Amino acid sequence: KEIINEKALDGFNITIPHKESILPYLDEVSSNAKHIGAVNTVLIQDNKWIGYNTDGIGFVKGLIEDYGSIQDRKILVLGAGGASKGIVSEMQKFTNHKITVANRTMFRFDNWQIDIETISLTDVQSIIHTFDIIINTTPVGMNTQHSEFIIPVEKICKSSLVCDIIYIP
């Protein structure tokens, strides 16, 4: 906090792997970020750190503007971190289907307070072709050392929309 306060910043962004671990260091957390359990934006006002989550709002707004309605689409989200929580929480407002979230380790769902279907990344491979929208929120591919795919690309339906939210592909 001292370094950031010395720089007289108005705020900053949070990314992998700190979106959940920053929560105890904040003075306030928006109701949306509390519900999600993750923060990606911190605003500094009157020396208070206030946490927000804009992952879902930003992603879903762009998706609907470019893709159209997701109301009747089957959606799969890969990864169970802070970005995933934000995106899933917002997407639930716009779809009739329960969203499926796949992760390598199932214990990551223990602190989710969002109504979802869960599946392991291994098991999702047999049903990946049934999804209309697939969103990767994992760090796989984040740098040149990790160029592998998280799922077999050949199993994805050709009509599926595939999105990746990593910063550095």
N, CA, C and O atoms as a DFTB+ gen file, in Angstrom:
676 C
 N C O
     1  1       0.834      -1.197       0.000
     2  2       0.000       0.000       0.000
     3  2       0.871       1.249       0.000
     4  3       0.530       2.247      -0.635
     5  1       1.991       1.196       0.710
     6  2       2.841       2.382       0.800
     7  2       3.346       2.808      -0.573
     8  3       3.336       3.997      -0.893
     9  1       3.784       1.856      -1.384
    10  2       4.304       2.182      -2.716
    11  2       3.221       2.820      -3.570
    12  3       3.464       3.830      -4.229
    13  1       2.045       2.248      -3.564
    14  2       0.955       2.783      -4.378
    15  2       0.530       4.154      -3.871
    16  3       0.277       5.052      -4.675
    17  1       0.447       4.334      -2.566
    18  2       0.075       5.641      -2.017
    19  2       1.119       6.706      -2.339
    20  3       0.768       7.862      -2.573
    21  1       2.413       6.326      -2.354
    22  2       3.478       7.269      -2.704
    23  2       3.354       7.754      -4.141
    24  3       3.712       8.893      -4.439
    25  1       2.861       6.923      -5.017
    26  2       2.752       7.266      -6.435
    27  2       1.519       8.107      -6.737
    28  3       1.346       8.555      -7.871
    29  1       0.678       8.328      -5.765
    30  2      -0.547       9.128      -5.928
    31  2      -1.411       8.599      -7.070
    32  3      -1.876       9.367      -7.913
    33  1      -1.620       7.300      -7.092
    34  2      -2.450       6.673      -8.118
    35  2      -3.926       6.813      -7.778
    36  3      -4.305       6.933      -6.612
    37  1      -4.750       6.797      -8.819
    38  2      -6.197       6.803      -8.631
    39  2      -6.760       5.389      -8.553
    40  3      -7.893       5.185      -8.118
    41  1      -5.958       4.416      -8.977
    42  2      -6.401       3.034      -8.958
    43  2      -5.445       2.148      -9.729
    44  3      -4.417       2.607     -10.225
    45  1      -5.794       0.866      -9.826
    46  2      -4.955      -0.084     -10.549
    47  2      -5.770      -1.337     -10.855
    48  3      -6.833      -1.560     -10.276
    49  1      -5.251      -2.151     -11.779
    50  2      -5.903      -3.399     -12.161
    51  2      -5.225      -4.579     -11.479
    52  3      -4.044      -4.524     -11.138
    53  1      -5.985      -5.634     -11.289
    54  2      -5.507      -6.872     -10.685
    55  2      -5.707      -7.984     -11.711
    56  3      -6.739      -8.031     -12.380
    57  1      -4.731      -8.877     -11.838
    58  2      -4.872      -9.994     -12.757
    59  2      -4.379     -11.285     -12.094
    60  3      -4.036     -11.298     -10.911
    61  1      -4.350     -12.350     -12.866
    62  2      -3.919     -13.670     -12.391
    63  2      -2.594     -13.520     -11.658
    64  3      -1.709     -12.843     -12.182
    65  1      -2.404     -14.083     -10.523
    66  2      -3.298     -14.921      -9.731
    67  2      -3.834     -14.201      -8.490
    68  3      -4.105     -14.847      -7.478
    69  1      -3.990     -12.889      -8.552
    70  2      -4.278     -12.105      -7.348
    71  2      -5.717     -11.621      -7.187
    72  3      -6.011     -10.910      -6.227
    73  1      -6.620     -11.982      -8.091
    74  2      -7.986     -11.447      -8.067
    75  2      -8.768     -11.832      -6.811
    76  3      -9.650     -11.092      -6.376
    77  1      -8.453     -12.960      -6.241
    78  2      -9.130     -13.391      -5.014
    79  2      -8.304     -13.052      -3.772
    80  3      -8.852     -12.681      -2.734
    81  1      -6.995     -13.181      -3.888
    82  2      -6.139     -12.967      -2.712
    83  2      -6.038     -11.503      -2.296
    84  3      -5.599     -11.224      -1.180
    85  1      -6.428     -10.559      -3.152
    86  2      -6.376      -9.139      -2.778
    87  2      -7.510      -8.739      -1.832
    88  3      -7.407      -7.723      -1.145
    89  1      -8.567      -9.508      -1.788
    90  2      -9.761      -9.125      -1.020
    91  2      -9.470      -8.684       0.422
    92  3     -10.019      -7.667       0.845
    93  1      -8.647      -9.384       1.189
    94  2      -8.413      -8.950       2.574
    95  2      -7.689      -7.601       2.700
    96  3      -7.709      -6.989       3.768
    97  1      -7.062      -7.144       1.635
    98  2      -6.296      -5.897       1.680
    99  2      -7.122      -4.674       1.298
   100  3      -6.626      -3.548       1.351
   101  1      -8.369      -4.886       0.917
   102  2      -9.220      -3.784       0.471
   103  2     -10.016      -3.205       1.633
   104  3     -10.383      -3.914       2.570
   105  1     -10.275      -1.909       1.551
   106  2     -11.087      -1.251       2.576
   107  2     -12.574      -1.469       2.329
   108  3     -13.362      -1.575       3.269
   109  1     -12.945      -1.534       1.055
   110  2     -14.339      -1.780       0.667
   111  2     -14.351      -2.652      -0.578
   112  3     -13.406      -2.645      -1.367
   113  1     -15.430      -3.401      -0.744
   114  2     -15.612      -4.237      -1.930
   115  2     -17.039      -4.035      -2.414
   116  3     -17.979      -4.095      -1.622
   117  1     -17.206      -3.795      -3.712
   118  2     -18.553      -3.604      -4.258
   119  2     -19.386      -4.857      -4.033
   120  3     -18.838      -5.948      -3.875
   121  1     -20.688      -4.709      -4.017
   122  2     -21.563      -5.867      -3.788
   123  2     -21.384      -6.906      -4.888
   124  3     -21.428      -8.105      -4.614
   125  1     -21.185      -6.465      -6.123
   126  2     -20.964      -7.376      -7.243
   127  2     -19.680      -8.185      -7.034
   128  3     -19.679      -9.402      -7.215
   129  1     -18.601      -7.519      -6.656
   130  2     -17.323      -8.205      -6.430
   131  2     -17.410      -9.148      -5.230
   132  3     -16.795     -10.215      -5.240
   133  1     -18.162      -8.769      -4.204
   134  2     -18.366      -9.662      -3.051
   135  2     -19.073     -10.932      -3.490
   136  3     -18.672     -12.035      -3.119
   137  1     -20.129     -10.774      -4.285
   138  2     -20.889     -11.926      -4.780
   139  2     -19.995     -12.845      -5.612
   140  3     -20.063     -14.067      -5.487
   141  1     -19.169     -12.255      -6.448
   142  2     -18.284     -13.020      -7.320
   143  2     -17.132     -13.623      -6.522
   144  3     -16.706     -14.748      -6.785
   145  1     -16.633     -12.871      -5.549
   146  2     -15.503     -13.337      -4.759
   147  2     -14.165     -13.031      -5.399
   148  3     -13.165     -13.691      -5.117
   149  1     -14.149     -12.013      -6.274
   150  2     -12.915     -11.648      -6.972
   151  2     -12.980     -10.184      -7.389
   152  3     -14.054      -9.634      -7.630
   153  1     -11.802      -9.569      -7.469
   154  2     -11.683      -8.156      -7.831
   155  2     -10.664      -8.031      -8.958
   156  3      -9.616      -8.675      -8.917
   157  1     -10.961      -7.208      -9.965
   158  2      -9.972      -6.943     -11.010
   159  2      -9.639      -5.462     -11.144
   160  3      -8.738      -5.100     -11.900
   161  1     -10.348      -4.608     -10.427
   162  2     -10.117      -3.167     -10.483
   163  2     -10.180      -2.603      -9.068
   164  3     -11.113      -2.882      -8.315
   165  1      -9.178      -1.809      -8.722
   166  2      -9.169      -1.142      -7.419
   167  2      -9.138       0.361      -7.659
   168  3      -8.256       0.877      -8.346
   169  1     -10.098       1.043      -7.094
   170  2     -10.192       2.497      -7.161
   171  2      -9.760       3.046      -5.808
   172  3     -10.184       2.548      -4.765
   173  1      -8.916       4.074      -5.828
   174  2      -8.460       4.684      -4.577
   175  2      -9.175       6.019      -4.407
   176  3      -8.979       6.947      -5.193
   177  1     -10.000       6.101      -3.377
   178  2     -10.752       7.324      -3.080
   179  2     -10.602       7.639      -1.597
   180  3     -10.858       6.787      -0.746
   181  1     -10.189       8.860      -1.292
   182  2     -10.011       9.282       0.106
   183  2      -9.147       8.295       0.893
   184  3      -9.449       7.956       2.037
   185  1      -8.068       7.844       0.256
   186  2      -7.126       6.891       0.861
   187  2      -7.729       5.515       1.127
   188  3      -7.126       4.712       1.839
   189  1      -8.883       5.233       0.583
   190  2      -9.509       3.916       0.725
   191  2      -9.361       3.149      -0.584
   192  3      -9.523       3.705      -1.670
   193  1      -9.052       1.869      -0.460
   194  2      -8.984       0.987      -1.617
   195  2     -10.343       0.309      -1.763
   196  3     -10.797      -0.401      -0.866
   197  1     -10.982       0.538      -2.907
   198  2     -12.314      -0.009      -3.159
   199  2     -12.227      -0.969      -4.344
   200  3     -11.808      -0.581      -5.434
   201  1     -12.626      -2.228      -4.125
   202  2     -12.514      -3.260      -5.151
   203  2     -13.786      -3.452      -5.950
   204  3     -14.893      -3.439      -5.411
   205  1     -13.600      -3.631      -7.255
   206  2     -14.705      -3.875      -8.184
   207  2     -14.341      -5.057      -9.075
   208  3     -13.170      -5.415      -9.199
   209  1     -15.345      -5.652      -9.689
   210  2     -15.099      -6.671     -10.701
   211  2     -15.808      -6.260     -11.979
   212  3     -17.037      -6.222     -12.039
   213  1     -15.019      -5.954     -12.997
   214  2     -15.571      -5.557     -14.299
   215  2     -15.333      -6.623     -15.363
   216  3     -15.675      -6.415     -16.527
   217  1     -14.752      -7.765     -14.984
   218  2     -14.479      -8.832     -15.951
   219  2     -15.738      -9.242     -16.705
   220  3     -15.751      -9.288     -17.935
   221  1     -16.779      -9.533     -15.963
   222  2     -18.008     -10.028     -16.580
   223  2     -18.705      -8.986     -17.417
   224  3     -19.084      -9.258     -18.557
   225  1     -18.879      -7.802     -16.874
   226  2     -19.586      -6.736     -17.586
   227  2     -18.885      -6.425     -18.901
   228  3     -19.533      -6.327     -19.944
   229  1     -17.567      -6.269     -18.856
   230  2     -16.806      -5.948     -20.062
   231  2     -16.865      -7.046     -21.102
   232  3     -17.095      -6.780     -22.281
   233  1     -16.657      -8.283     -20.670
   234  2     -16.659      -9.400     -21.607
   235  2     -18.037      -9.615     -22.223
   236  3     -18.162      -9.728     -23.442
   237  1     -19.056      -9.671     -21.398
   238  2     -20.407      -9.981     -21.884
   239  2     -20.944      -8.866     -22.782
   240  3     -21.596      -9.143     -23.788
   241  1     -20.679      -7.631     -22.432
   242  2     -21.123      -6.509     -23.271
   243  2     -20.518      -6.632     -24.670
   244  3     -21.227      -6.499     -25.668
   245  1     -19.219      -6.884     -24.744
   246  2     -18.559      -7.053     -26.036
   247  2     -19.064      -8.269     -26.790
   248  3     -19.255      -8.213     -28.005
   249  1     -19.281      -9.363     -26.084
   250  2     -19.773     -10.590     -26.710
   251  2     -21.139     -10.366     -27.349
   252  3     -21.350     -10.731     -28.505
   253  1     -22.055      -9.777     -26.612
   254  2     -23.413      -9.562     -27.126
   255  2     -23.413      -8.546     -28.266
   256  3     -24.153      -8.709     -29.236
   257  1     -22.594      -7.503     -28.159
   258  2     -22.517      -6.516     -29.247
   259  2     -22.028      -7.151     -30.540
   260  3     -22.546      -6.839     -31.613
   261  1     -21.032      -8.041     -30.456
   262  2     -20.447      -8.642     -31.656
   263  2     -21.142      -9.925     -32.104
   264  3     -21.209     -10.201     -33.302
   265  1     -21.657     -10.704     -31.172
   266  2     -22.200     -12.033     -31.466
   267  2     -23.722     -12.048     -31.495
   268  3     -24.322     -12.857     -32.203
   269  1     -24.334     -11.182     -30.749
   270  2     -25.790     -11.178     -30.635
   271  2     -26.238     -11.882     -29.366
   272  3     -25.445     -12.112     -28.453
   273  1     -27.493     -12.214     -29.323
   274  2     -28.084     -12.819     -28.127
   275  2     -27.414     -14.147     -27.771
   276  3     -27.084     -14.946     -28.647
   277  1     -27.222     -14.362     -26.480
   278  2     -26.701     -15.641     -25.988
   279  2     -27.777     -16.394     -25.211
   280  3     -27.500     -17.389     -24.541
   281  1     -28.992     -15.907     -25.314
   282  2     -30.105     -16.422     -24.518
   283  2     -30.279     -17.931     -24.636
   284  3     -30.475     -18.606     -23.625
   285  1     -30.210     -18.469     -25.842
   286  2     -30.446     -19.898     -26.043
   287  2     -29.168     -20.670     -26.356
   288  3     -29.228     -21.757     -26.931
   289  1     -28.043     -20.134     -25.995
   290  2     -26.750     -20.763     -26.286
   291  2     -26.262     -21.590     -25.102
   292  3     -26.416     -21.204     -23.943
   293  1     -25.667     -22.740     -25.428
   294  2     -25.012     -23.562     -24.401
   295  2     -23.591     -23.035     -24.252
   296  3     -22.845     -22.945     -25.227
   297  1     -23.227     -22.690     -23.023
   298  2     -21.960     -22.009     -22.780
   299  2     -21.060     -22.849     -21.878
   300  3     -21.494     -23.386     -20.859
   301  1     -19.790     -22.947     -22.286
   302  2     -18.763     -23.628     -21.506
   303  2     -17.666     -22.624     -21.182
   304  3     -17.167     -21.933     -22.069
   305  1     -17.297     -22.547     -19.921
   306  2     -16.188     -21.698     -19.488
   307  2     -15.089     -22.614     -18.961
   308  3     -15.336     -23.464     -18.105
   309  1     -13.884     -22.436     -19.474
   310  2     -12.736     -23.217     -19.042
   311  2     -11.966     -22.418     -17.998
   312  3     -11.501     -21.312     -18.278
   313  1     -11.830     -22.971     -16.804
   314  2     -11.136     -22.288     -15.719
   315  2     -12.101     -21.849     -14.640
   316  3     -13.264     -21.552     -14.912
   317  1     -11.605     -21.810     -13.403
   318  2     -12.467     -21.485     -12.262
   319  2     -11.861     -20.403     -11.373
   320  3     -12.092     -20.388     -10.164
   321  1     -11.093     -19.508     -11.968
   322  2     -10.488     -18.422     -11.201
   323  2     -11.374     -17.191     -11.146
   324  3     -12.565     -17.250     -11.451
   325  1     -10.779     -16.083     -10.756
   326  2     -11.517     -14.833     -10.579
   327  2     -12.180     -14.319     -11.837
   328  3     -13.319     -13.855     -11.783
   329  1     -11.493     -14.389     -12.977
   330  2     -12.086     -13.914     -14.229
   331  2     -13.282     -14.776     -14.613
   332  3     -14.310     -14.266     -15.057
   333  1     -13.139     -16.071     -14.440
   334  2     -14.231     -16.992     -14.738
   335  2     -15.469     -16.655     -13.918
   336  3     -16.578     -16.606     -14.449
   337  1     -15.278     -16.424     -12.632
   338  2     -16.409     -16.089     -11.761
   339  2     -17.122     -14.830     -12.234
   340  3     -18.352     -14.789     -12.272
   341  1     -16.365     -13.817     -12.591
   342  2     -16.962     -12.566     -13.052
   343  2     -17.741     -12.740     -14.336
   344  3     -18.847     -12.218     -14.473
   345  1     -17.171     -13.472     -15.275
   346  2     -17.820     -13.691     -16.566
   347  2     -19.078     -14.539     -16.401
   348  3     -20.129     -14.203     -16.946
   349  1     -18.976     -15.628     -15.658
   350  2     -20.134     -16.510     -15.454
   351  2     -21.261     -15.769     -14.742
   352  3     -22.422     -15.882     -15.135
   353  1     -20.932     -15.025     -13.715
   354  2     -21.946     -14.284     -12.962
   355  2     -22.721     -13.330     -13.866
   356  3     -23.944     -13.231     -13.759
   357  1     -22.027     -12.638     -14.742
   358  2     -22.692     -11.695     -15.650
   359  2     -23.453     -12.424     -16.757
   360  3     -24.559     -12.016     -17.111
   361  1     -22.881     -13.492     -17.307
   362  2     -23.530     -14.226     -18.403
   363  2     -24.848     -14.849     -17.969
   364  3     -25.764     -14.993     -18.779
   365  1     -24.950     -15.217     -16.700
   366  2     -26.181     -15.836     -16.209
   367  2     -27.389     -14.923     -16.387
   368  3     -28.520     -15.402     -16.467
   369  1     -27.165     -13.639     -16.448
   370  2     -28.262     -12.685     -16.622
   371  2     -28.836     -12.723     -18.032
   372  3     -29.932     -12.213     -18.266
   373  1     -28.110     -13.322     -18.977
   374  2     -28.483     -13.238     -20.381
   375  2     -28.745     -14.588     -21.044
   376  3     -28.979     -14.633     -22.251
   377  1     -28.713     -15.681     -20.296
   378  2     -28.913     -16.996     -20.903
   379  2     -29.983     -17.789     -20.160
   380  3     -30.197     -17.610     -18.961
   381  1     -30.642     -18.663     -20.897
   382  2     -31.654     -19.549     -20.312
   383  2     -31.045     -20.850     -19.800
   384  3     -31.682     -21.576     -19.036
   385  1     -29.826     -21.145     -20.213
   386  2     -29.169     -22.398     -19.839
   387  2     -28.275     -22.205     -18.621
   388  3     -27.755     -21.116     -18.382
   389  1     -28.108     -23.267     -17.864
   390  2     -27.120     -23.245     -16.783
   391  2     -25.741     -23.328     -17.448
   392  3     -25.518     -24.171     -18.316
   393  1     -24.839     -22.471     -17.046
   394  2     -23.506     -22.425     -17.635
   395  2     -22.660     -23.552     -17.048
   396  3     -22.720     -23.831     -15.851
   397  1     -21.870     -24.194     -17.912
   398  2     -20.970     -25.258     -17.487
   399  2     -19.573     -24.678     -17.335
   400  3     -19.084     -23.969     -18.214
   401  1     -18.937     -24.985     -16.214
   402  2     -17.574     -24.526     -15.964
   403  2     -16.694     -25.752     -15.746
   404  3     -16.993     -26.606     -14.911
   405  1     -15.609     -25.825     -16.505
   406  2     -14.678     -26.947     -16.406
   407  2     -13.365     -26.469     -15.805
   408  3     -12.877     -25.386     -16.125
   409  1     -12.806     -27.289     -14.934
   410  2     -11.525     -26.940     -14.331
   411  2     -10.705     -28.197     -14.088
   412  3     -11.249     -29.294     -13.951
   413  1      -9.411     -28.025     -14.036
   414  2      -8.486     -29.124     -13.788
   415  2      -8.677     -29.689     -12.386
   416  3      -8.687     -30.906     -12.199
   417  1      -8.828     -28.804     -11.401
   418  2      -8.993     -29.226     -10.011
   419  2     -10.379     -28.818      -9.521
   420  3     -10.736     -27.640      -9.552
   421  1     -11.136     -29.777      -9.082
   422  2     -12.530     -29.533      -8.711
   423  2     -12.679     -28.763      -7.394
   424  3     -13.723     -28.151      -7.169
   425  1     -11.676     -28.776      -6.525
   426  2     -11.790     -28.045      -5.258
   427  2     -11.912     -26.539      -5.483
   428  3     -12.351     -25.821      -4.584
   429  1     -11.536     -26.049      -6.659
   430  2     -11.650     -24.617      -6.956
   431  2     -13.106     -24.150      -6.923
   432  3     -13.364     -22.954      -6.789
   433  1     -14.052     -25.067      -7.043
   434  2     -15.471     -24.700      -7.014
   435  2     -16.013     -24.598      -5.591
   436  3     -17.152     -24.172      -5.401
   437  1     -15.233     -24.975      -4.600
   438  2     -15.703     -24.988      -3.211
   439  2     -16.184     -23.625      -2.726
   440  3     -17.120     -23.553      -1.930
   441  1     -15.565     -22.553      -3.188
   442  2     -15.958     -21.220      -2.712
   443  2     -16.826     -20.456      -3.711
   444  3     -17.038     -19.254      -3.551
   445  1     -17.325     -21.134      -4.730
   446  2     -18.220     -20.486      -5.695
   447  2     -19.600     -20.344      -5.070
   448  3     -20.104     -21.273      -4.439
   449  1     -20.199     -19.193      -5.247
   450  2     -21.565     -18.981      -4.785
   451  2     -22.460     -18.657      -5.978
   452  3     -23.403     -17.873      -5.881
   453  1     -22.135     -19.282      -7.097
   454  2     -22.852     -19.063      -8.350
   455  2     -23.399     -20.415      -8.793
   456  3     -22.691     -21.419      -8.713
   457  1     -24.642     -20.458      -9.257
   458  2     -25.290     -21.702      -9.670
   459  2     -24.798     -22.106     -11.058
   460  3     -25.138     -21.469     -12.054
   461  1     -23.995     -23.169     -11.116
   462  2     -23.392     -23.631     -12.366
   463  2     -23.365     -25.148     -12.411
   464  3     -23.581     -25.821     -11.403
   465  1     -23.096     -25.675     -13.603
   466  2     -22.749     -27.086     -13.767
   467  2     -21.230     -27.151     -13.716
   468  3     -20.565     -26.297     -14.303
   469  1     -20.667     -28.131     -13.035
   470  2     -19.214     -28.263     -12.985
   471  2     -18.791     -29.585     -13.606
   472  3     -19.505     -30.586     -13.546
   473  1     -17.601     -29.553     -14.206
   474  2     -17.061     -30.742     -14.850
   475  2     -15.540     -30.613     -14.872
   476  3     -15.007     -29.503     -14.899
   477  1     -14.854     -31.734     -14.862
   478  2     -13.391     -31.685     -14.933
   479  2     -12.968     -31.447     -16.382
   480  3     -13.698     -31.781     -17.315
   481  1     -11.789     -30.870     -16.558
   482  2     -11.285     -30.636     -17.913
   483  2     -11.129     -31.940     -18.679
   484  3     -11.321     -31.975     -19.894
   485  1     -10.788     -32.998     -17.983
   486  2     -10.648     -34.301     -18.631
   487  2     -11.991     -34.783     -19.168
   488  3     -12.071     -35.252     -20.304
   489  1     -13.037     -34.674     -18.371
   490  2     -14.359     -35.158     -18.774
   491  2     -15.019     -34.289     -19.839
   492  3     -15.833     -34.784     -20.618
   493  1     -14.685     -33.013     -19.883
   494  2     -15.344     -32.111     -20.829
   495  2     -14.988     -32.453     -22.277
   496  3     -15.728     -32.102     -23.197
   497  1     -13.879     -33.125     -22.479
   498  2     -13.445     -33.433     -23.844
   499  2     -14.472     -34.252     -24.617
   500  3     -14.583     -34.112     -25.835
   501  1     -15.215     -35.094     -23.931
   502  2     -16.196     -35.944     -24.622
   503  2     -17.483     -35.197     -24.979
   504  3     -18.265     -35.681     -25.796
   505  1     -17.713     -34.023     -24.378
   506  2     -18.946     -33.275     -24.669
   507  2     -18.683     -31.877     -25.226
   508  3     -19.617     -31.096     -25.403
   509  1     -17.430     -31.560     -25.501
   510  2     -17.062     -30.211     -25.952
   511  2     -17.819     -29.810     -27.219
   512  3     -18.111     -28.631     -27.424
   513  1     -18.131     -30.776     -28.054
   514  2     -18.809     -30.501     -29.329
   515  2     -20.257     -30.030     -29.145
   516  3     -20.877     -29.579     -30.108
   517  1     -20.799     -30.124     -27.942
   518  2     -22.202     -29.751     -27.711
   519  2     -22.387     -28.282     -27.340
   520  3     -23.520     -27.825     -27.191
   521  1     -21.293     -27.537     -27.188
   522  2     -21.389     -26.148     -26.728
   523  2     -21.348     -25.157     -27.884
   524  3     -20.603     -25.327     -28.849
   525  1     -22.171     -24.115     -27.761
   526  2     -22.219     -23.053     -28.768
   527  2     -21.133     -22.008     -28.545
   528  3     -20.602     -21.439     -29.499
   529  1     -20.808     -21.761     -27.278
   530  2     -19.805     -20.756     -26.918
   531  2     -18.841     -21.391     -25.921
   532  3     -19.263     -21.983     -24.927
   533  1     -17.539     -21.263     -26.196
   534  2     -16.498     -21.796     -25.319
   535  2     -15.559     -20.640     -24.984
   536  3     -15.050     -19.963     -25.877
   537  1     -15.333     -20.422     -23.684
   538  2     -14.516     -19.299     -23.234
   539  2     -13.369     -19.825     -22.381
   540  3     -13.595     -20.469     -21.357
   541  1     -12.135     -19.550     -22.805
   542  2     -10.970     -19.938     -22.015
   543  2     -10.605     -18.811     -21.063
   544  3     -10.296     -17.701     -21.495
   545  1     -10.642     -19.097     -19.763
   546  2     -10.217     -18.117     -18.756
   547  2      -8.994     -18.620     -17.995
   548  3      -8.600     -18.026     -16.992
   549  1      -8.390     -19.714     -18.467
   550  2      -7.205     -20.262     -17.801
   551  2      -5.962     -19.512     -18.273
   552  3      -6.014     -18.816     -19.288
   553  1      -4.845     -19.640     -17.554
   554  2      -3.614     -18.993     -18.007
   555  2      -2.884     -19.757     -19.109
   556  3      -1.835     -19.309     -19.571
   557  1      -3.417     -20.903     -19.541
   558  2      -2.756     -21.672     -20.597
   559  2      -2.660     -20.809     -21.852
   560  3      -3.657     -20.257     -22.317
   561  1      -1.457     -20.701     -22.388
   562  2      -1.213     -19.877     -23.558
   563  2      -0.793     -18.459     -23.218
   564  3      -0.572     -17.646     -24.115
   565  1      -0.678     -18.151     -21.921
   566  2      -0.391     -16.780     -21.484
   567  2       0.991     -16.300     -21.919
   568  3       1.212     -15.094     -22.032
   569  1       1.904     -17.199     -22.159
   570  2       3.218     -16.789     -22.648
   571  2       3.756     -17.846     -23.591
   572  3       3.125     -18.883     -23.792
   573  1       4.904     -17.592     -24.162
   574  2       5.451     -18.500     -25.174
   575  2       5.845     -19.857     -24.612
   576  3       5.994     -20.814     -25.372
   577  1       6.018     -19.963     -23.310
   578  2       6.361     -21.248     -22.716
   579  2       5.160     -22.191     -22.669
   580  3       5.333     -23.401     -22.518
   581  1       3.960     -21.659     -22.794
   582  2       2.744     -22.472     -22.706
   583  2       1.932     -22.308     -23.983
   584  3       0.942     -21.577     -24.006
   585  1       2.348     -22.983     -25.036
   586  2       1.646     -22.835     -26.306
   587  2       0.666     -23.975     -26.563
   588  3       0.037     -24.019     -27.620
   589  1       0.529     -24.893     -25.614
   590  2      -0.384     -26.019     -25.798
   591  2      -1.845     -25.568     -25.688
   592  3      -2.147     -24.501     -25.153
   593  1      -2.729     -26.403     -26.203
   594  2      -4.160     -26.140     -26.094
   595  2      -4.693     -26.850     -24.860
   596  3      -4.203     -27.915     -24.485
   597  1      -5.689     -26.258     -24.238
   598  2      -6.255     -26.835     -23.026
   599  2      -7.224     -27.985     -23.350
   600  3      -7.449     -28.869     -22.523
   601  1      -7.784     -27.960     -24.549
   602  2      -8.704     -29.010     -25.006
   603  2      -8.356     -29.349     -26.452
   604  3      -7.759     -28.523     -27.144
   605  1      -8.712     -30.537     -26.925
   606  2      -8.434     -30.885     -28.319
   607  2      -9.281     -30.032     -29.275
   608  3     -10.509     -30.122     -29.277
   609  1      -8.621     -29.223     -30.066
   610  2      -9.309     -28.303     -30.974
   611  2     -10.192     -29.060     -31.966
   612  3     -11.264     -28.580     -32.334
   613  1      -9.753     -30.222     -32.391
   614  2     -10.509     -30.984     -33.395
   615  2     -11.866     -31.468     -32.876
   616  3     -12.716     -31.860     -33.675
   617  1     -12.084     -31.450     -31.573
   618  2     -13.363     -31.891     -31.004
   619  2     -14.387     -30.763     -30.887
   620  3     -15.547     -31.012     -30.558
   621  1     -13.967     -29.532     -31.155
   622  2     -14.878     -28.390     -31.065
   623  2     -15.723     -28.330     -32.334
   624  3     -15.201     -28.490     -33.437
   625  1     -17.008     -28.103     -32.182
   626  2     -17.915     -27.974     -33.322
   627  2     -17.508     -26.751     -34.148
   628  3     -17.170     -25.707     -33.591
   629  1     -17.541     -26.882     -35.464
   630  2     -17.117     -25.785     -36.347
   631  2     -17.975     -24.539     -36.200
   632  3     -17.516     -23.438     -36.504
   633  1     -19.201     -24.690     -35.745
   634  2     -20.079     -23.524     -35.593
   635  2     -19.951     -22.861     -34.215
   636  3     -20.602     -21.849     -33.953
   637  1     -19.120     -23.422     -33.341
   638  2     -18.946     -22.854     -31.996
   639  2     -18.130     -21.566     -32.051
   640  3     -17.217     -21.423     -32.864
   641  1     -18.478     -20.642     -31.176
   642  2     -17.682     -19.440     -30.978
   643  2     -16.700     -19.741     -29.855
   644  3     -17.102     -20.174     -28.775
   645  1     -15.413     -19.515     -30.106
   646  2     -14.386     -19.759     -29.103
   647  2     -13.735     -18.429     -28.750
   648  3     -13.281     -17.696     -29.629
   649  1     -13.693     -18.123     -27.452
   650  2     -13.115     -16.870     -26.960
   651  2     -11.981     -17.193     -25.998
   652  3     -12.015     -18.202     -25.294
   653  1     -10.979     -16.326     -25.978
   654  2      -9.862     -16.477     -25.056
   655  2      -9.611     -15.126     -24.413
   656  3      -9.513     -14.122     -25.120
   657  1      -9.504     -15.074     -23.099
   658  2      -9.367     -13.774     -22.438
   659  2      -7.946     -13.469     -21.979
   660  3      -7.728     -12.470     -21.294
   661  1      -6.975     -14.306     -22.339
   662  2      -5.612     -14.048     -21.877
   663  2      -5.044     -12.794     -22.533
   664  3      -5.410     -12.437     -23.653
   665  1      -4.138     -12.133     -21.807
   666  2      -3.548     -10.880     -22.283
   667  2      -2.460     -11.088     -23.324
   668  3      -2.351     -10.316     -24.276
   669  1      -1.652     -12.130     -23.147
   670  2      -0.476     -12.311     -23.992
   671  2      -0.543     -13.670     -24.684
   672  3       0.026     -14.645     -24.193
   673  1      -1.234     -13.737     -25.819
   674  2      -1.329     -15.039     -26.505
   675  2      -0.011     -15.444     -27.136
   676  3       0.079     -16.508     -27.749
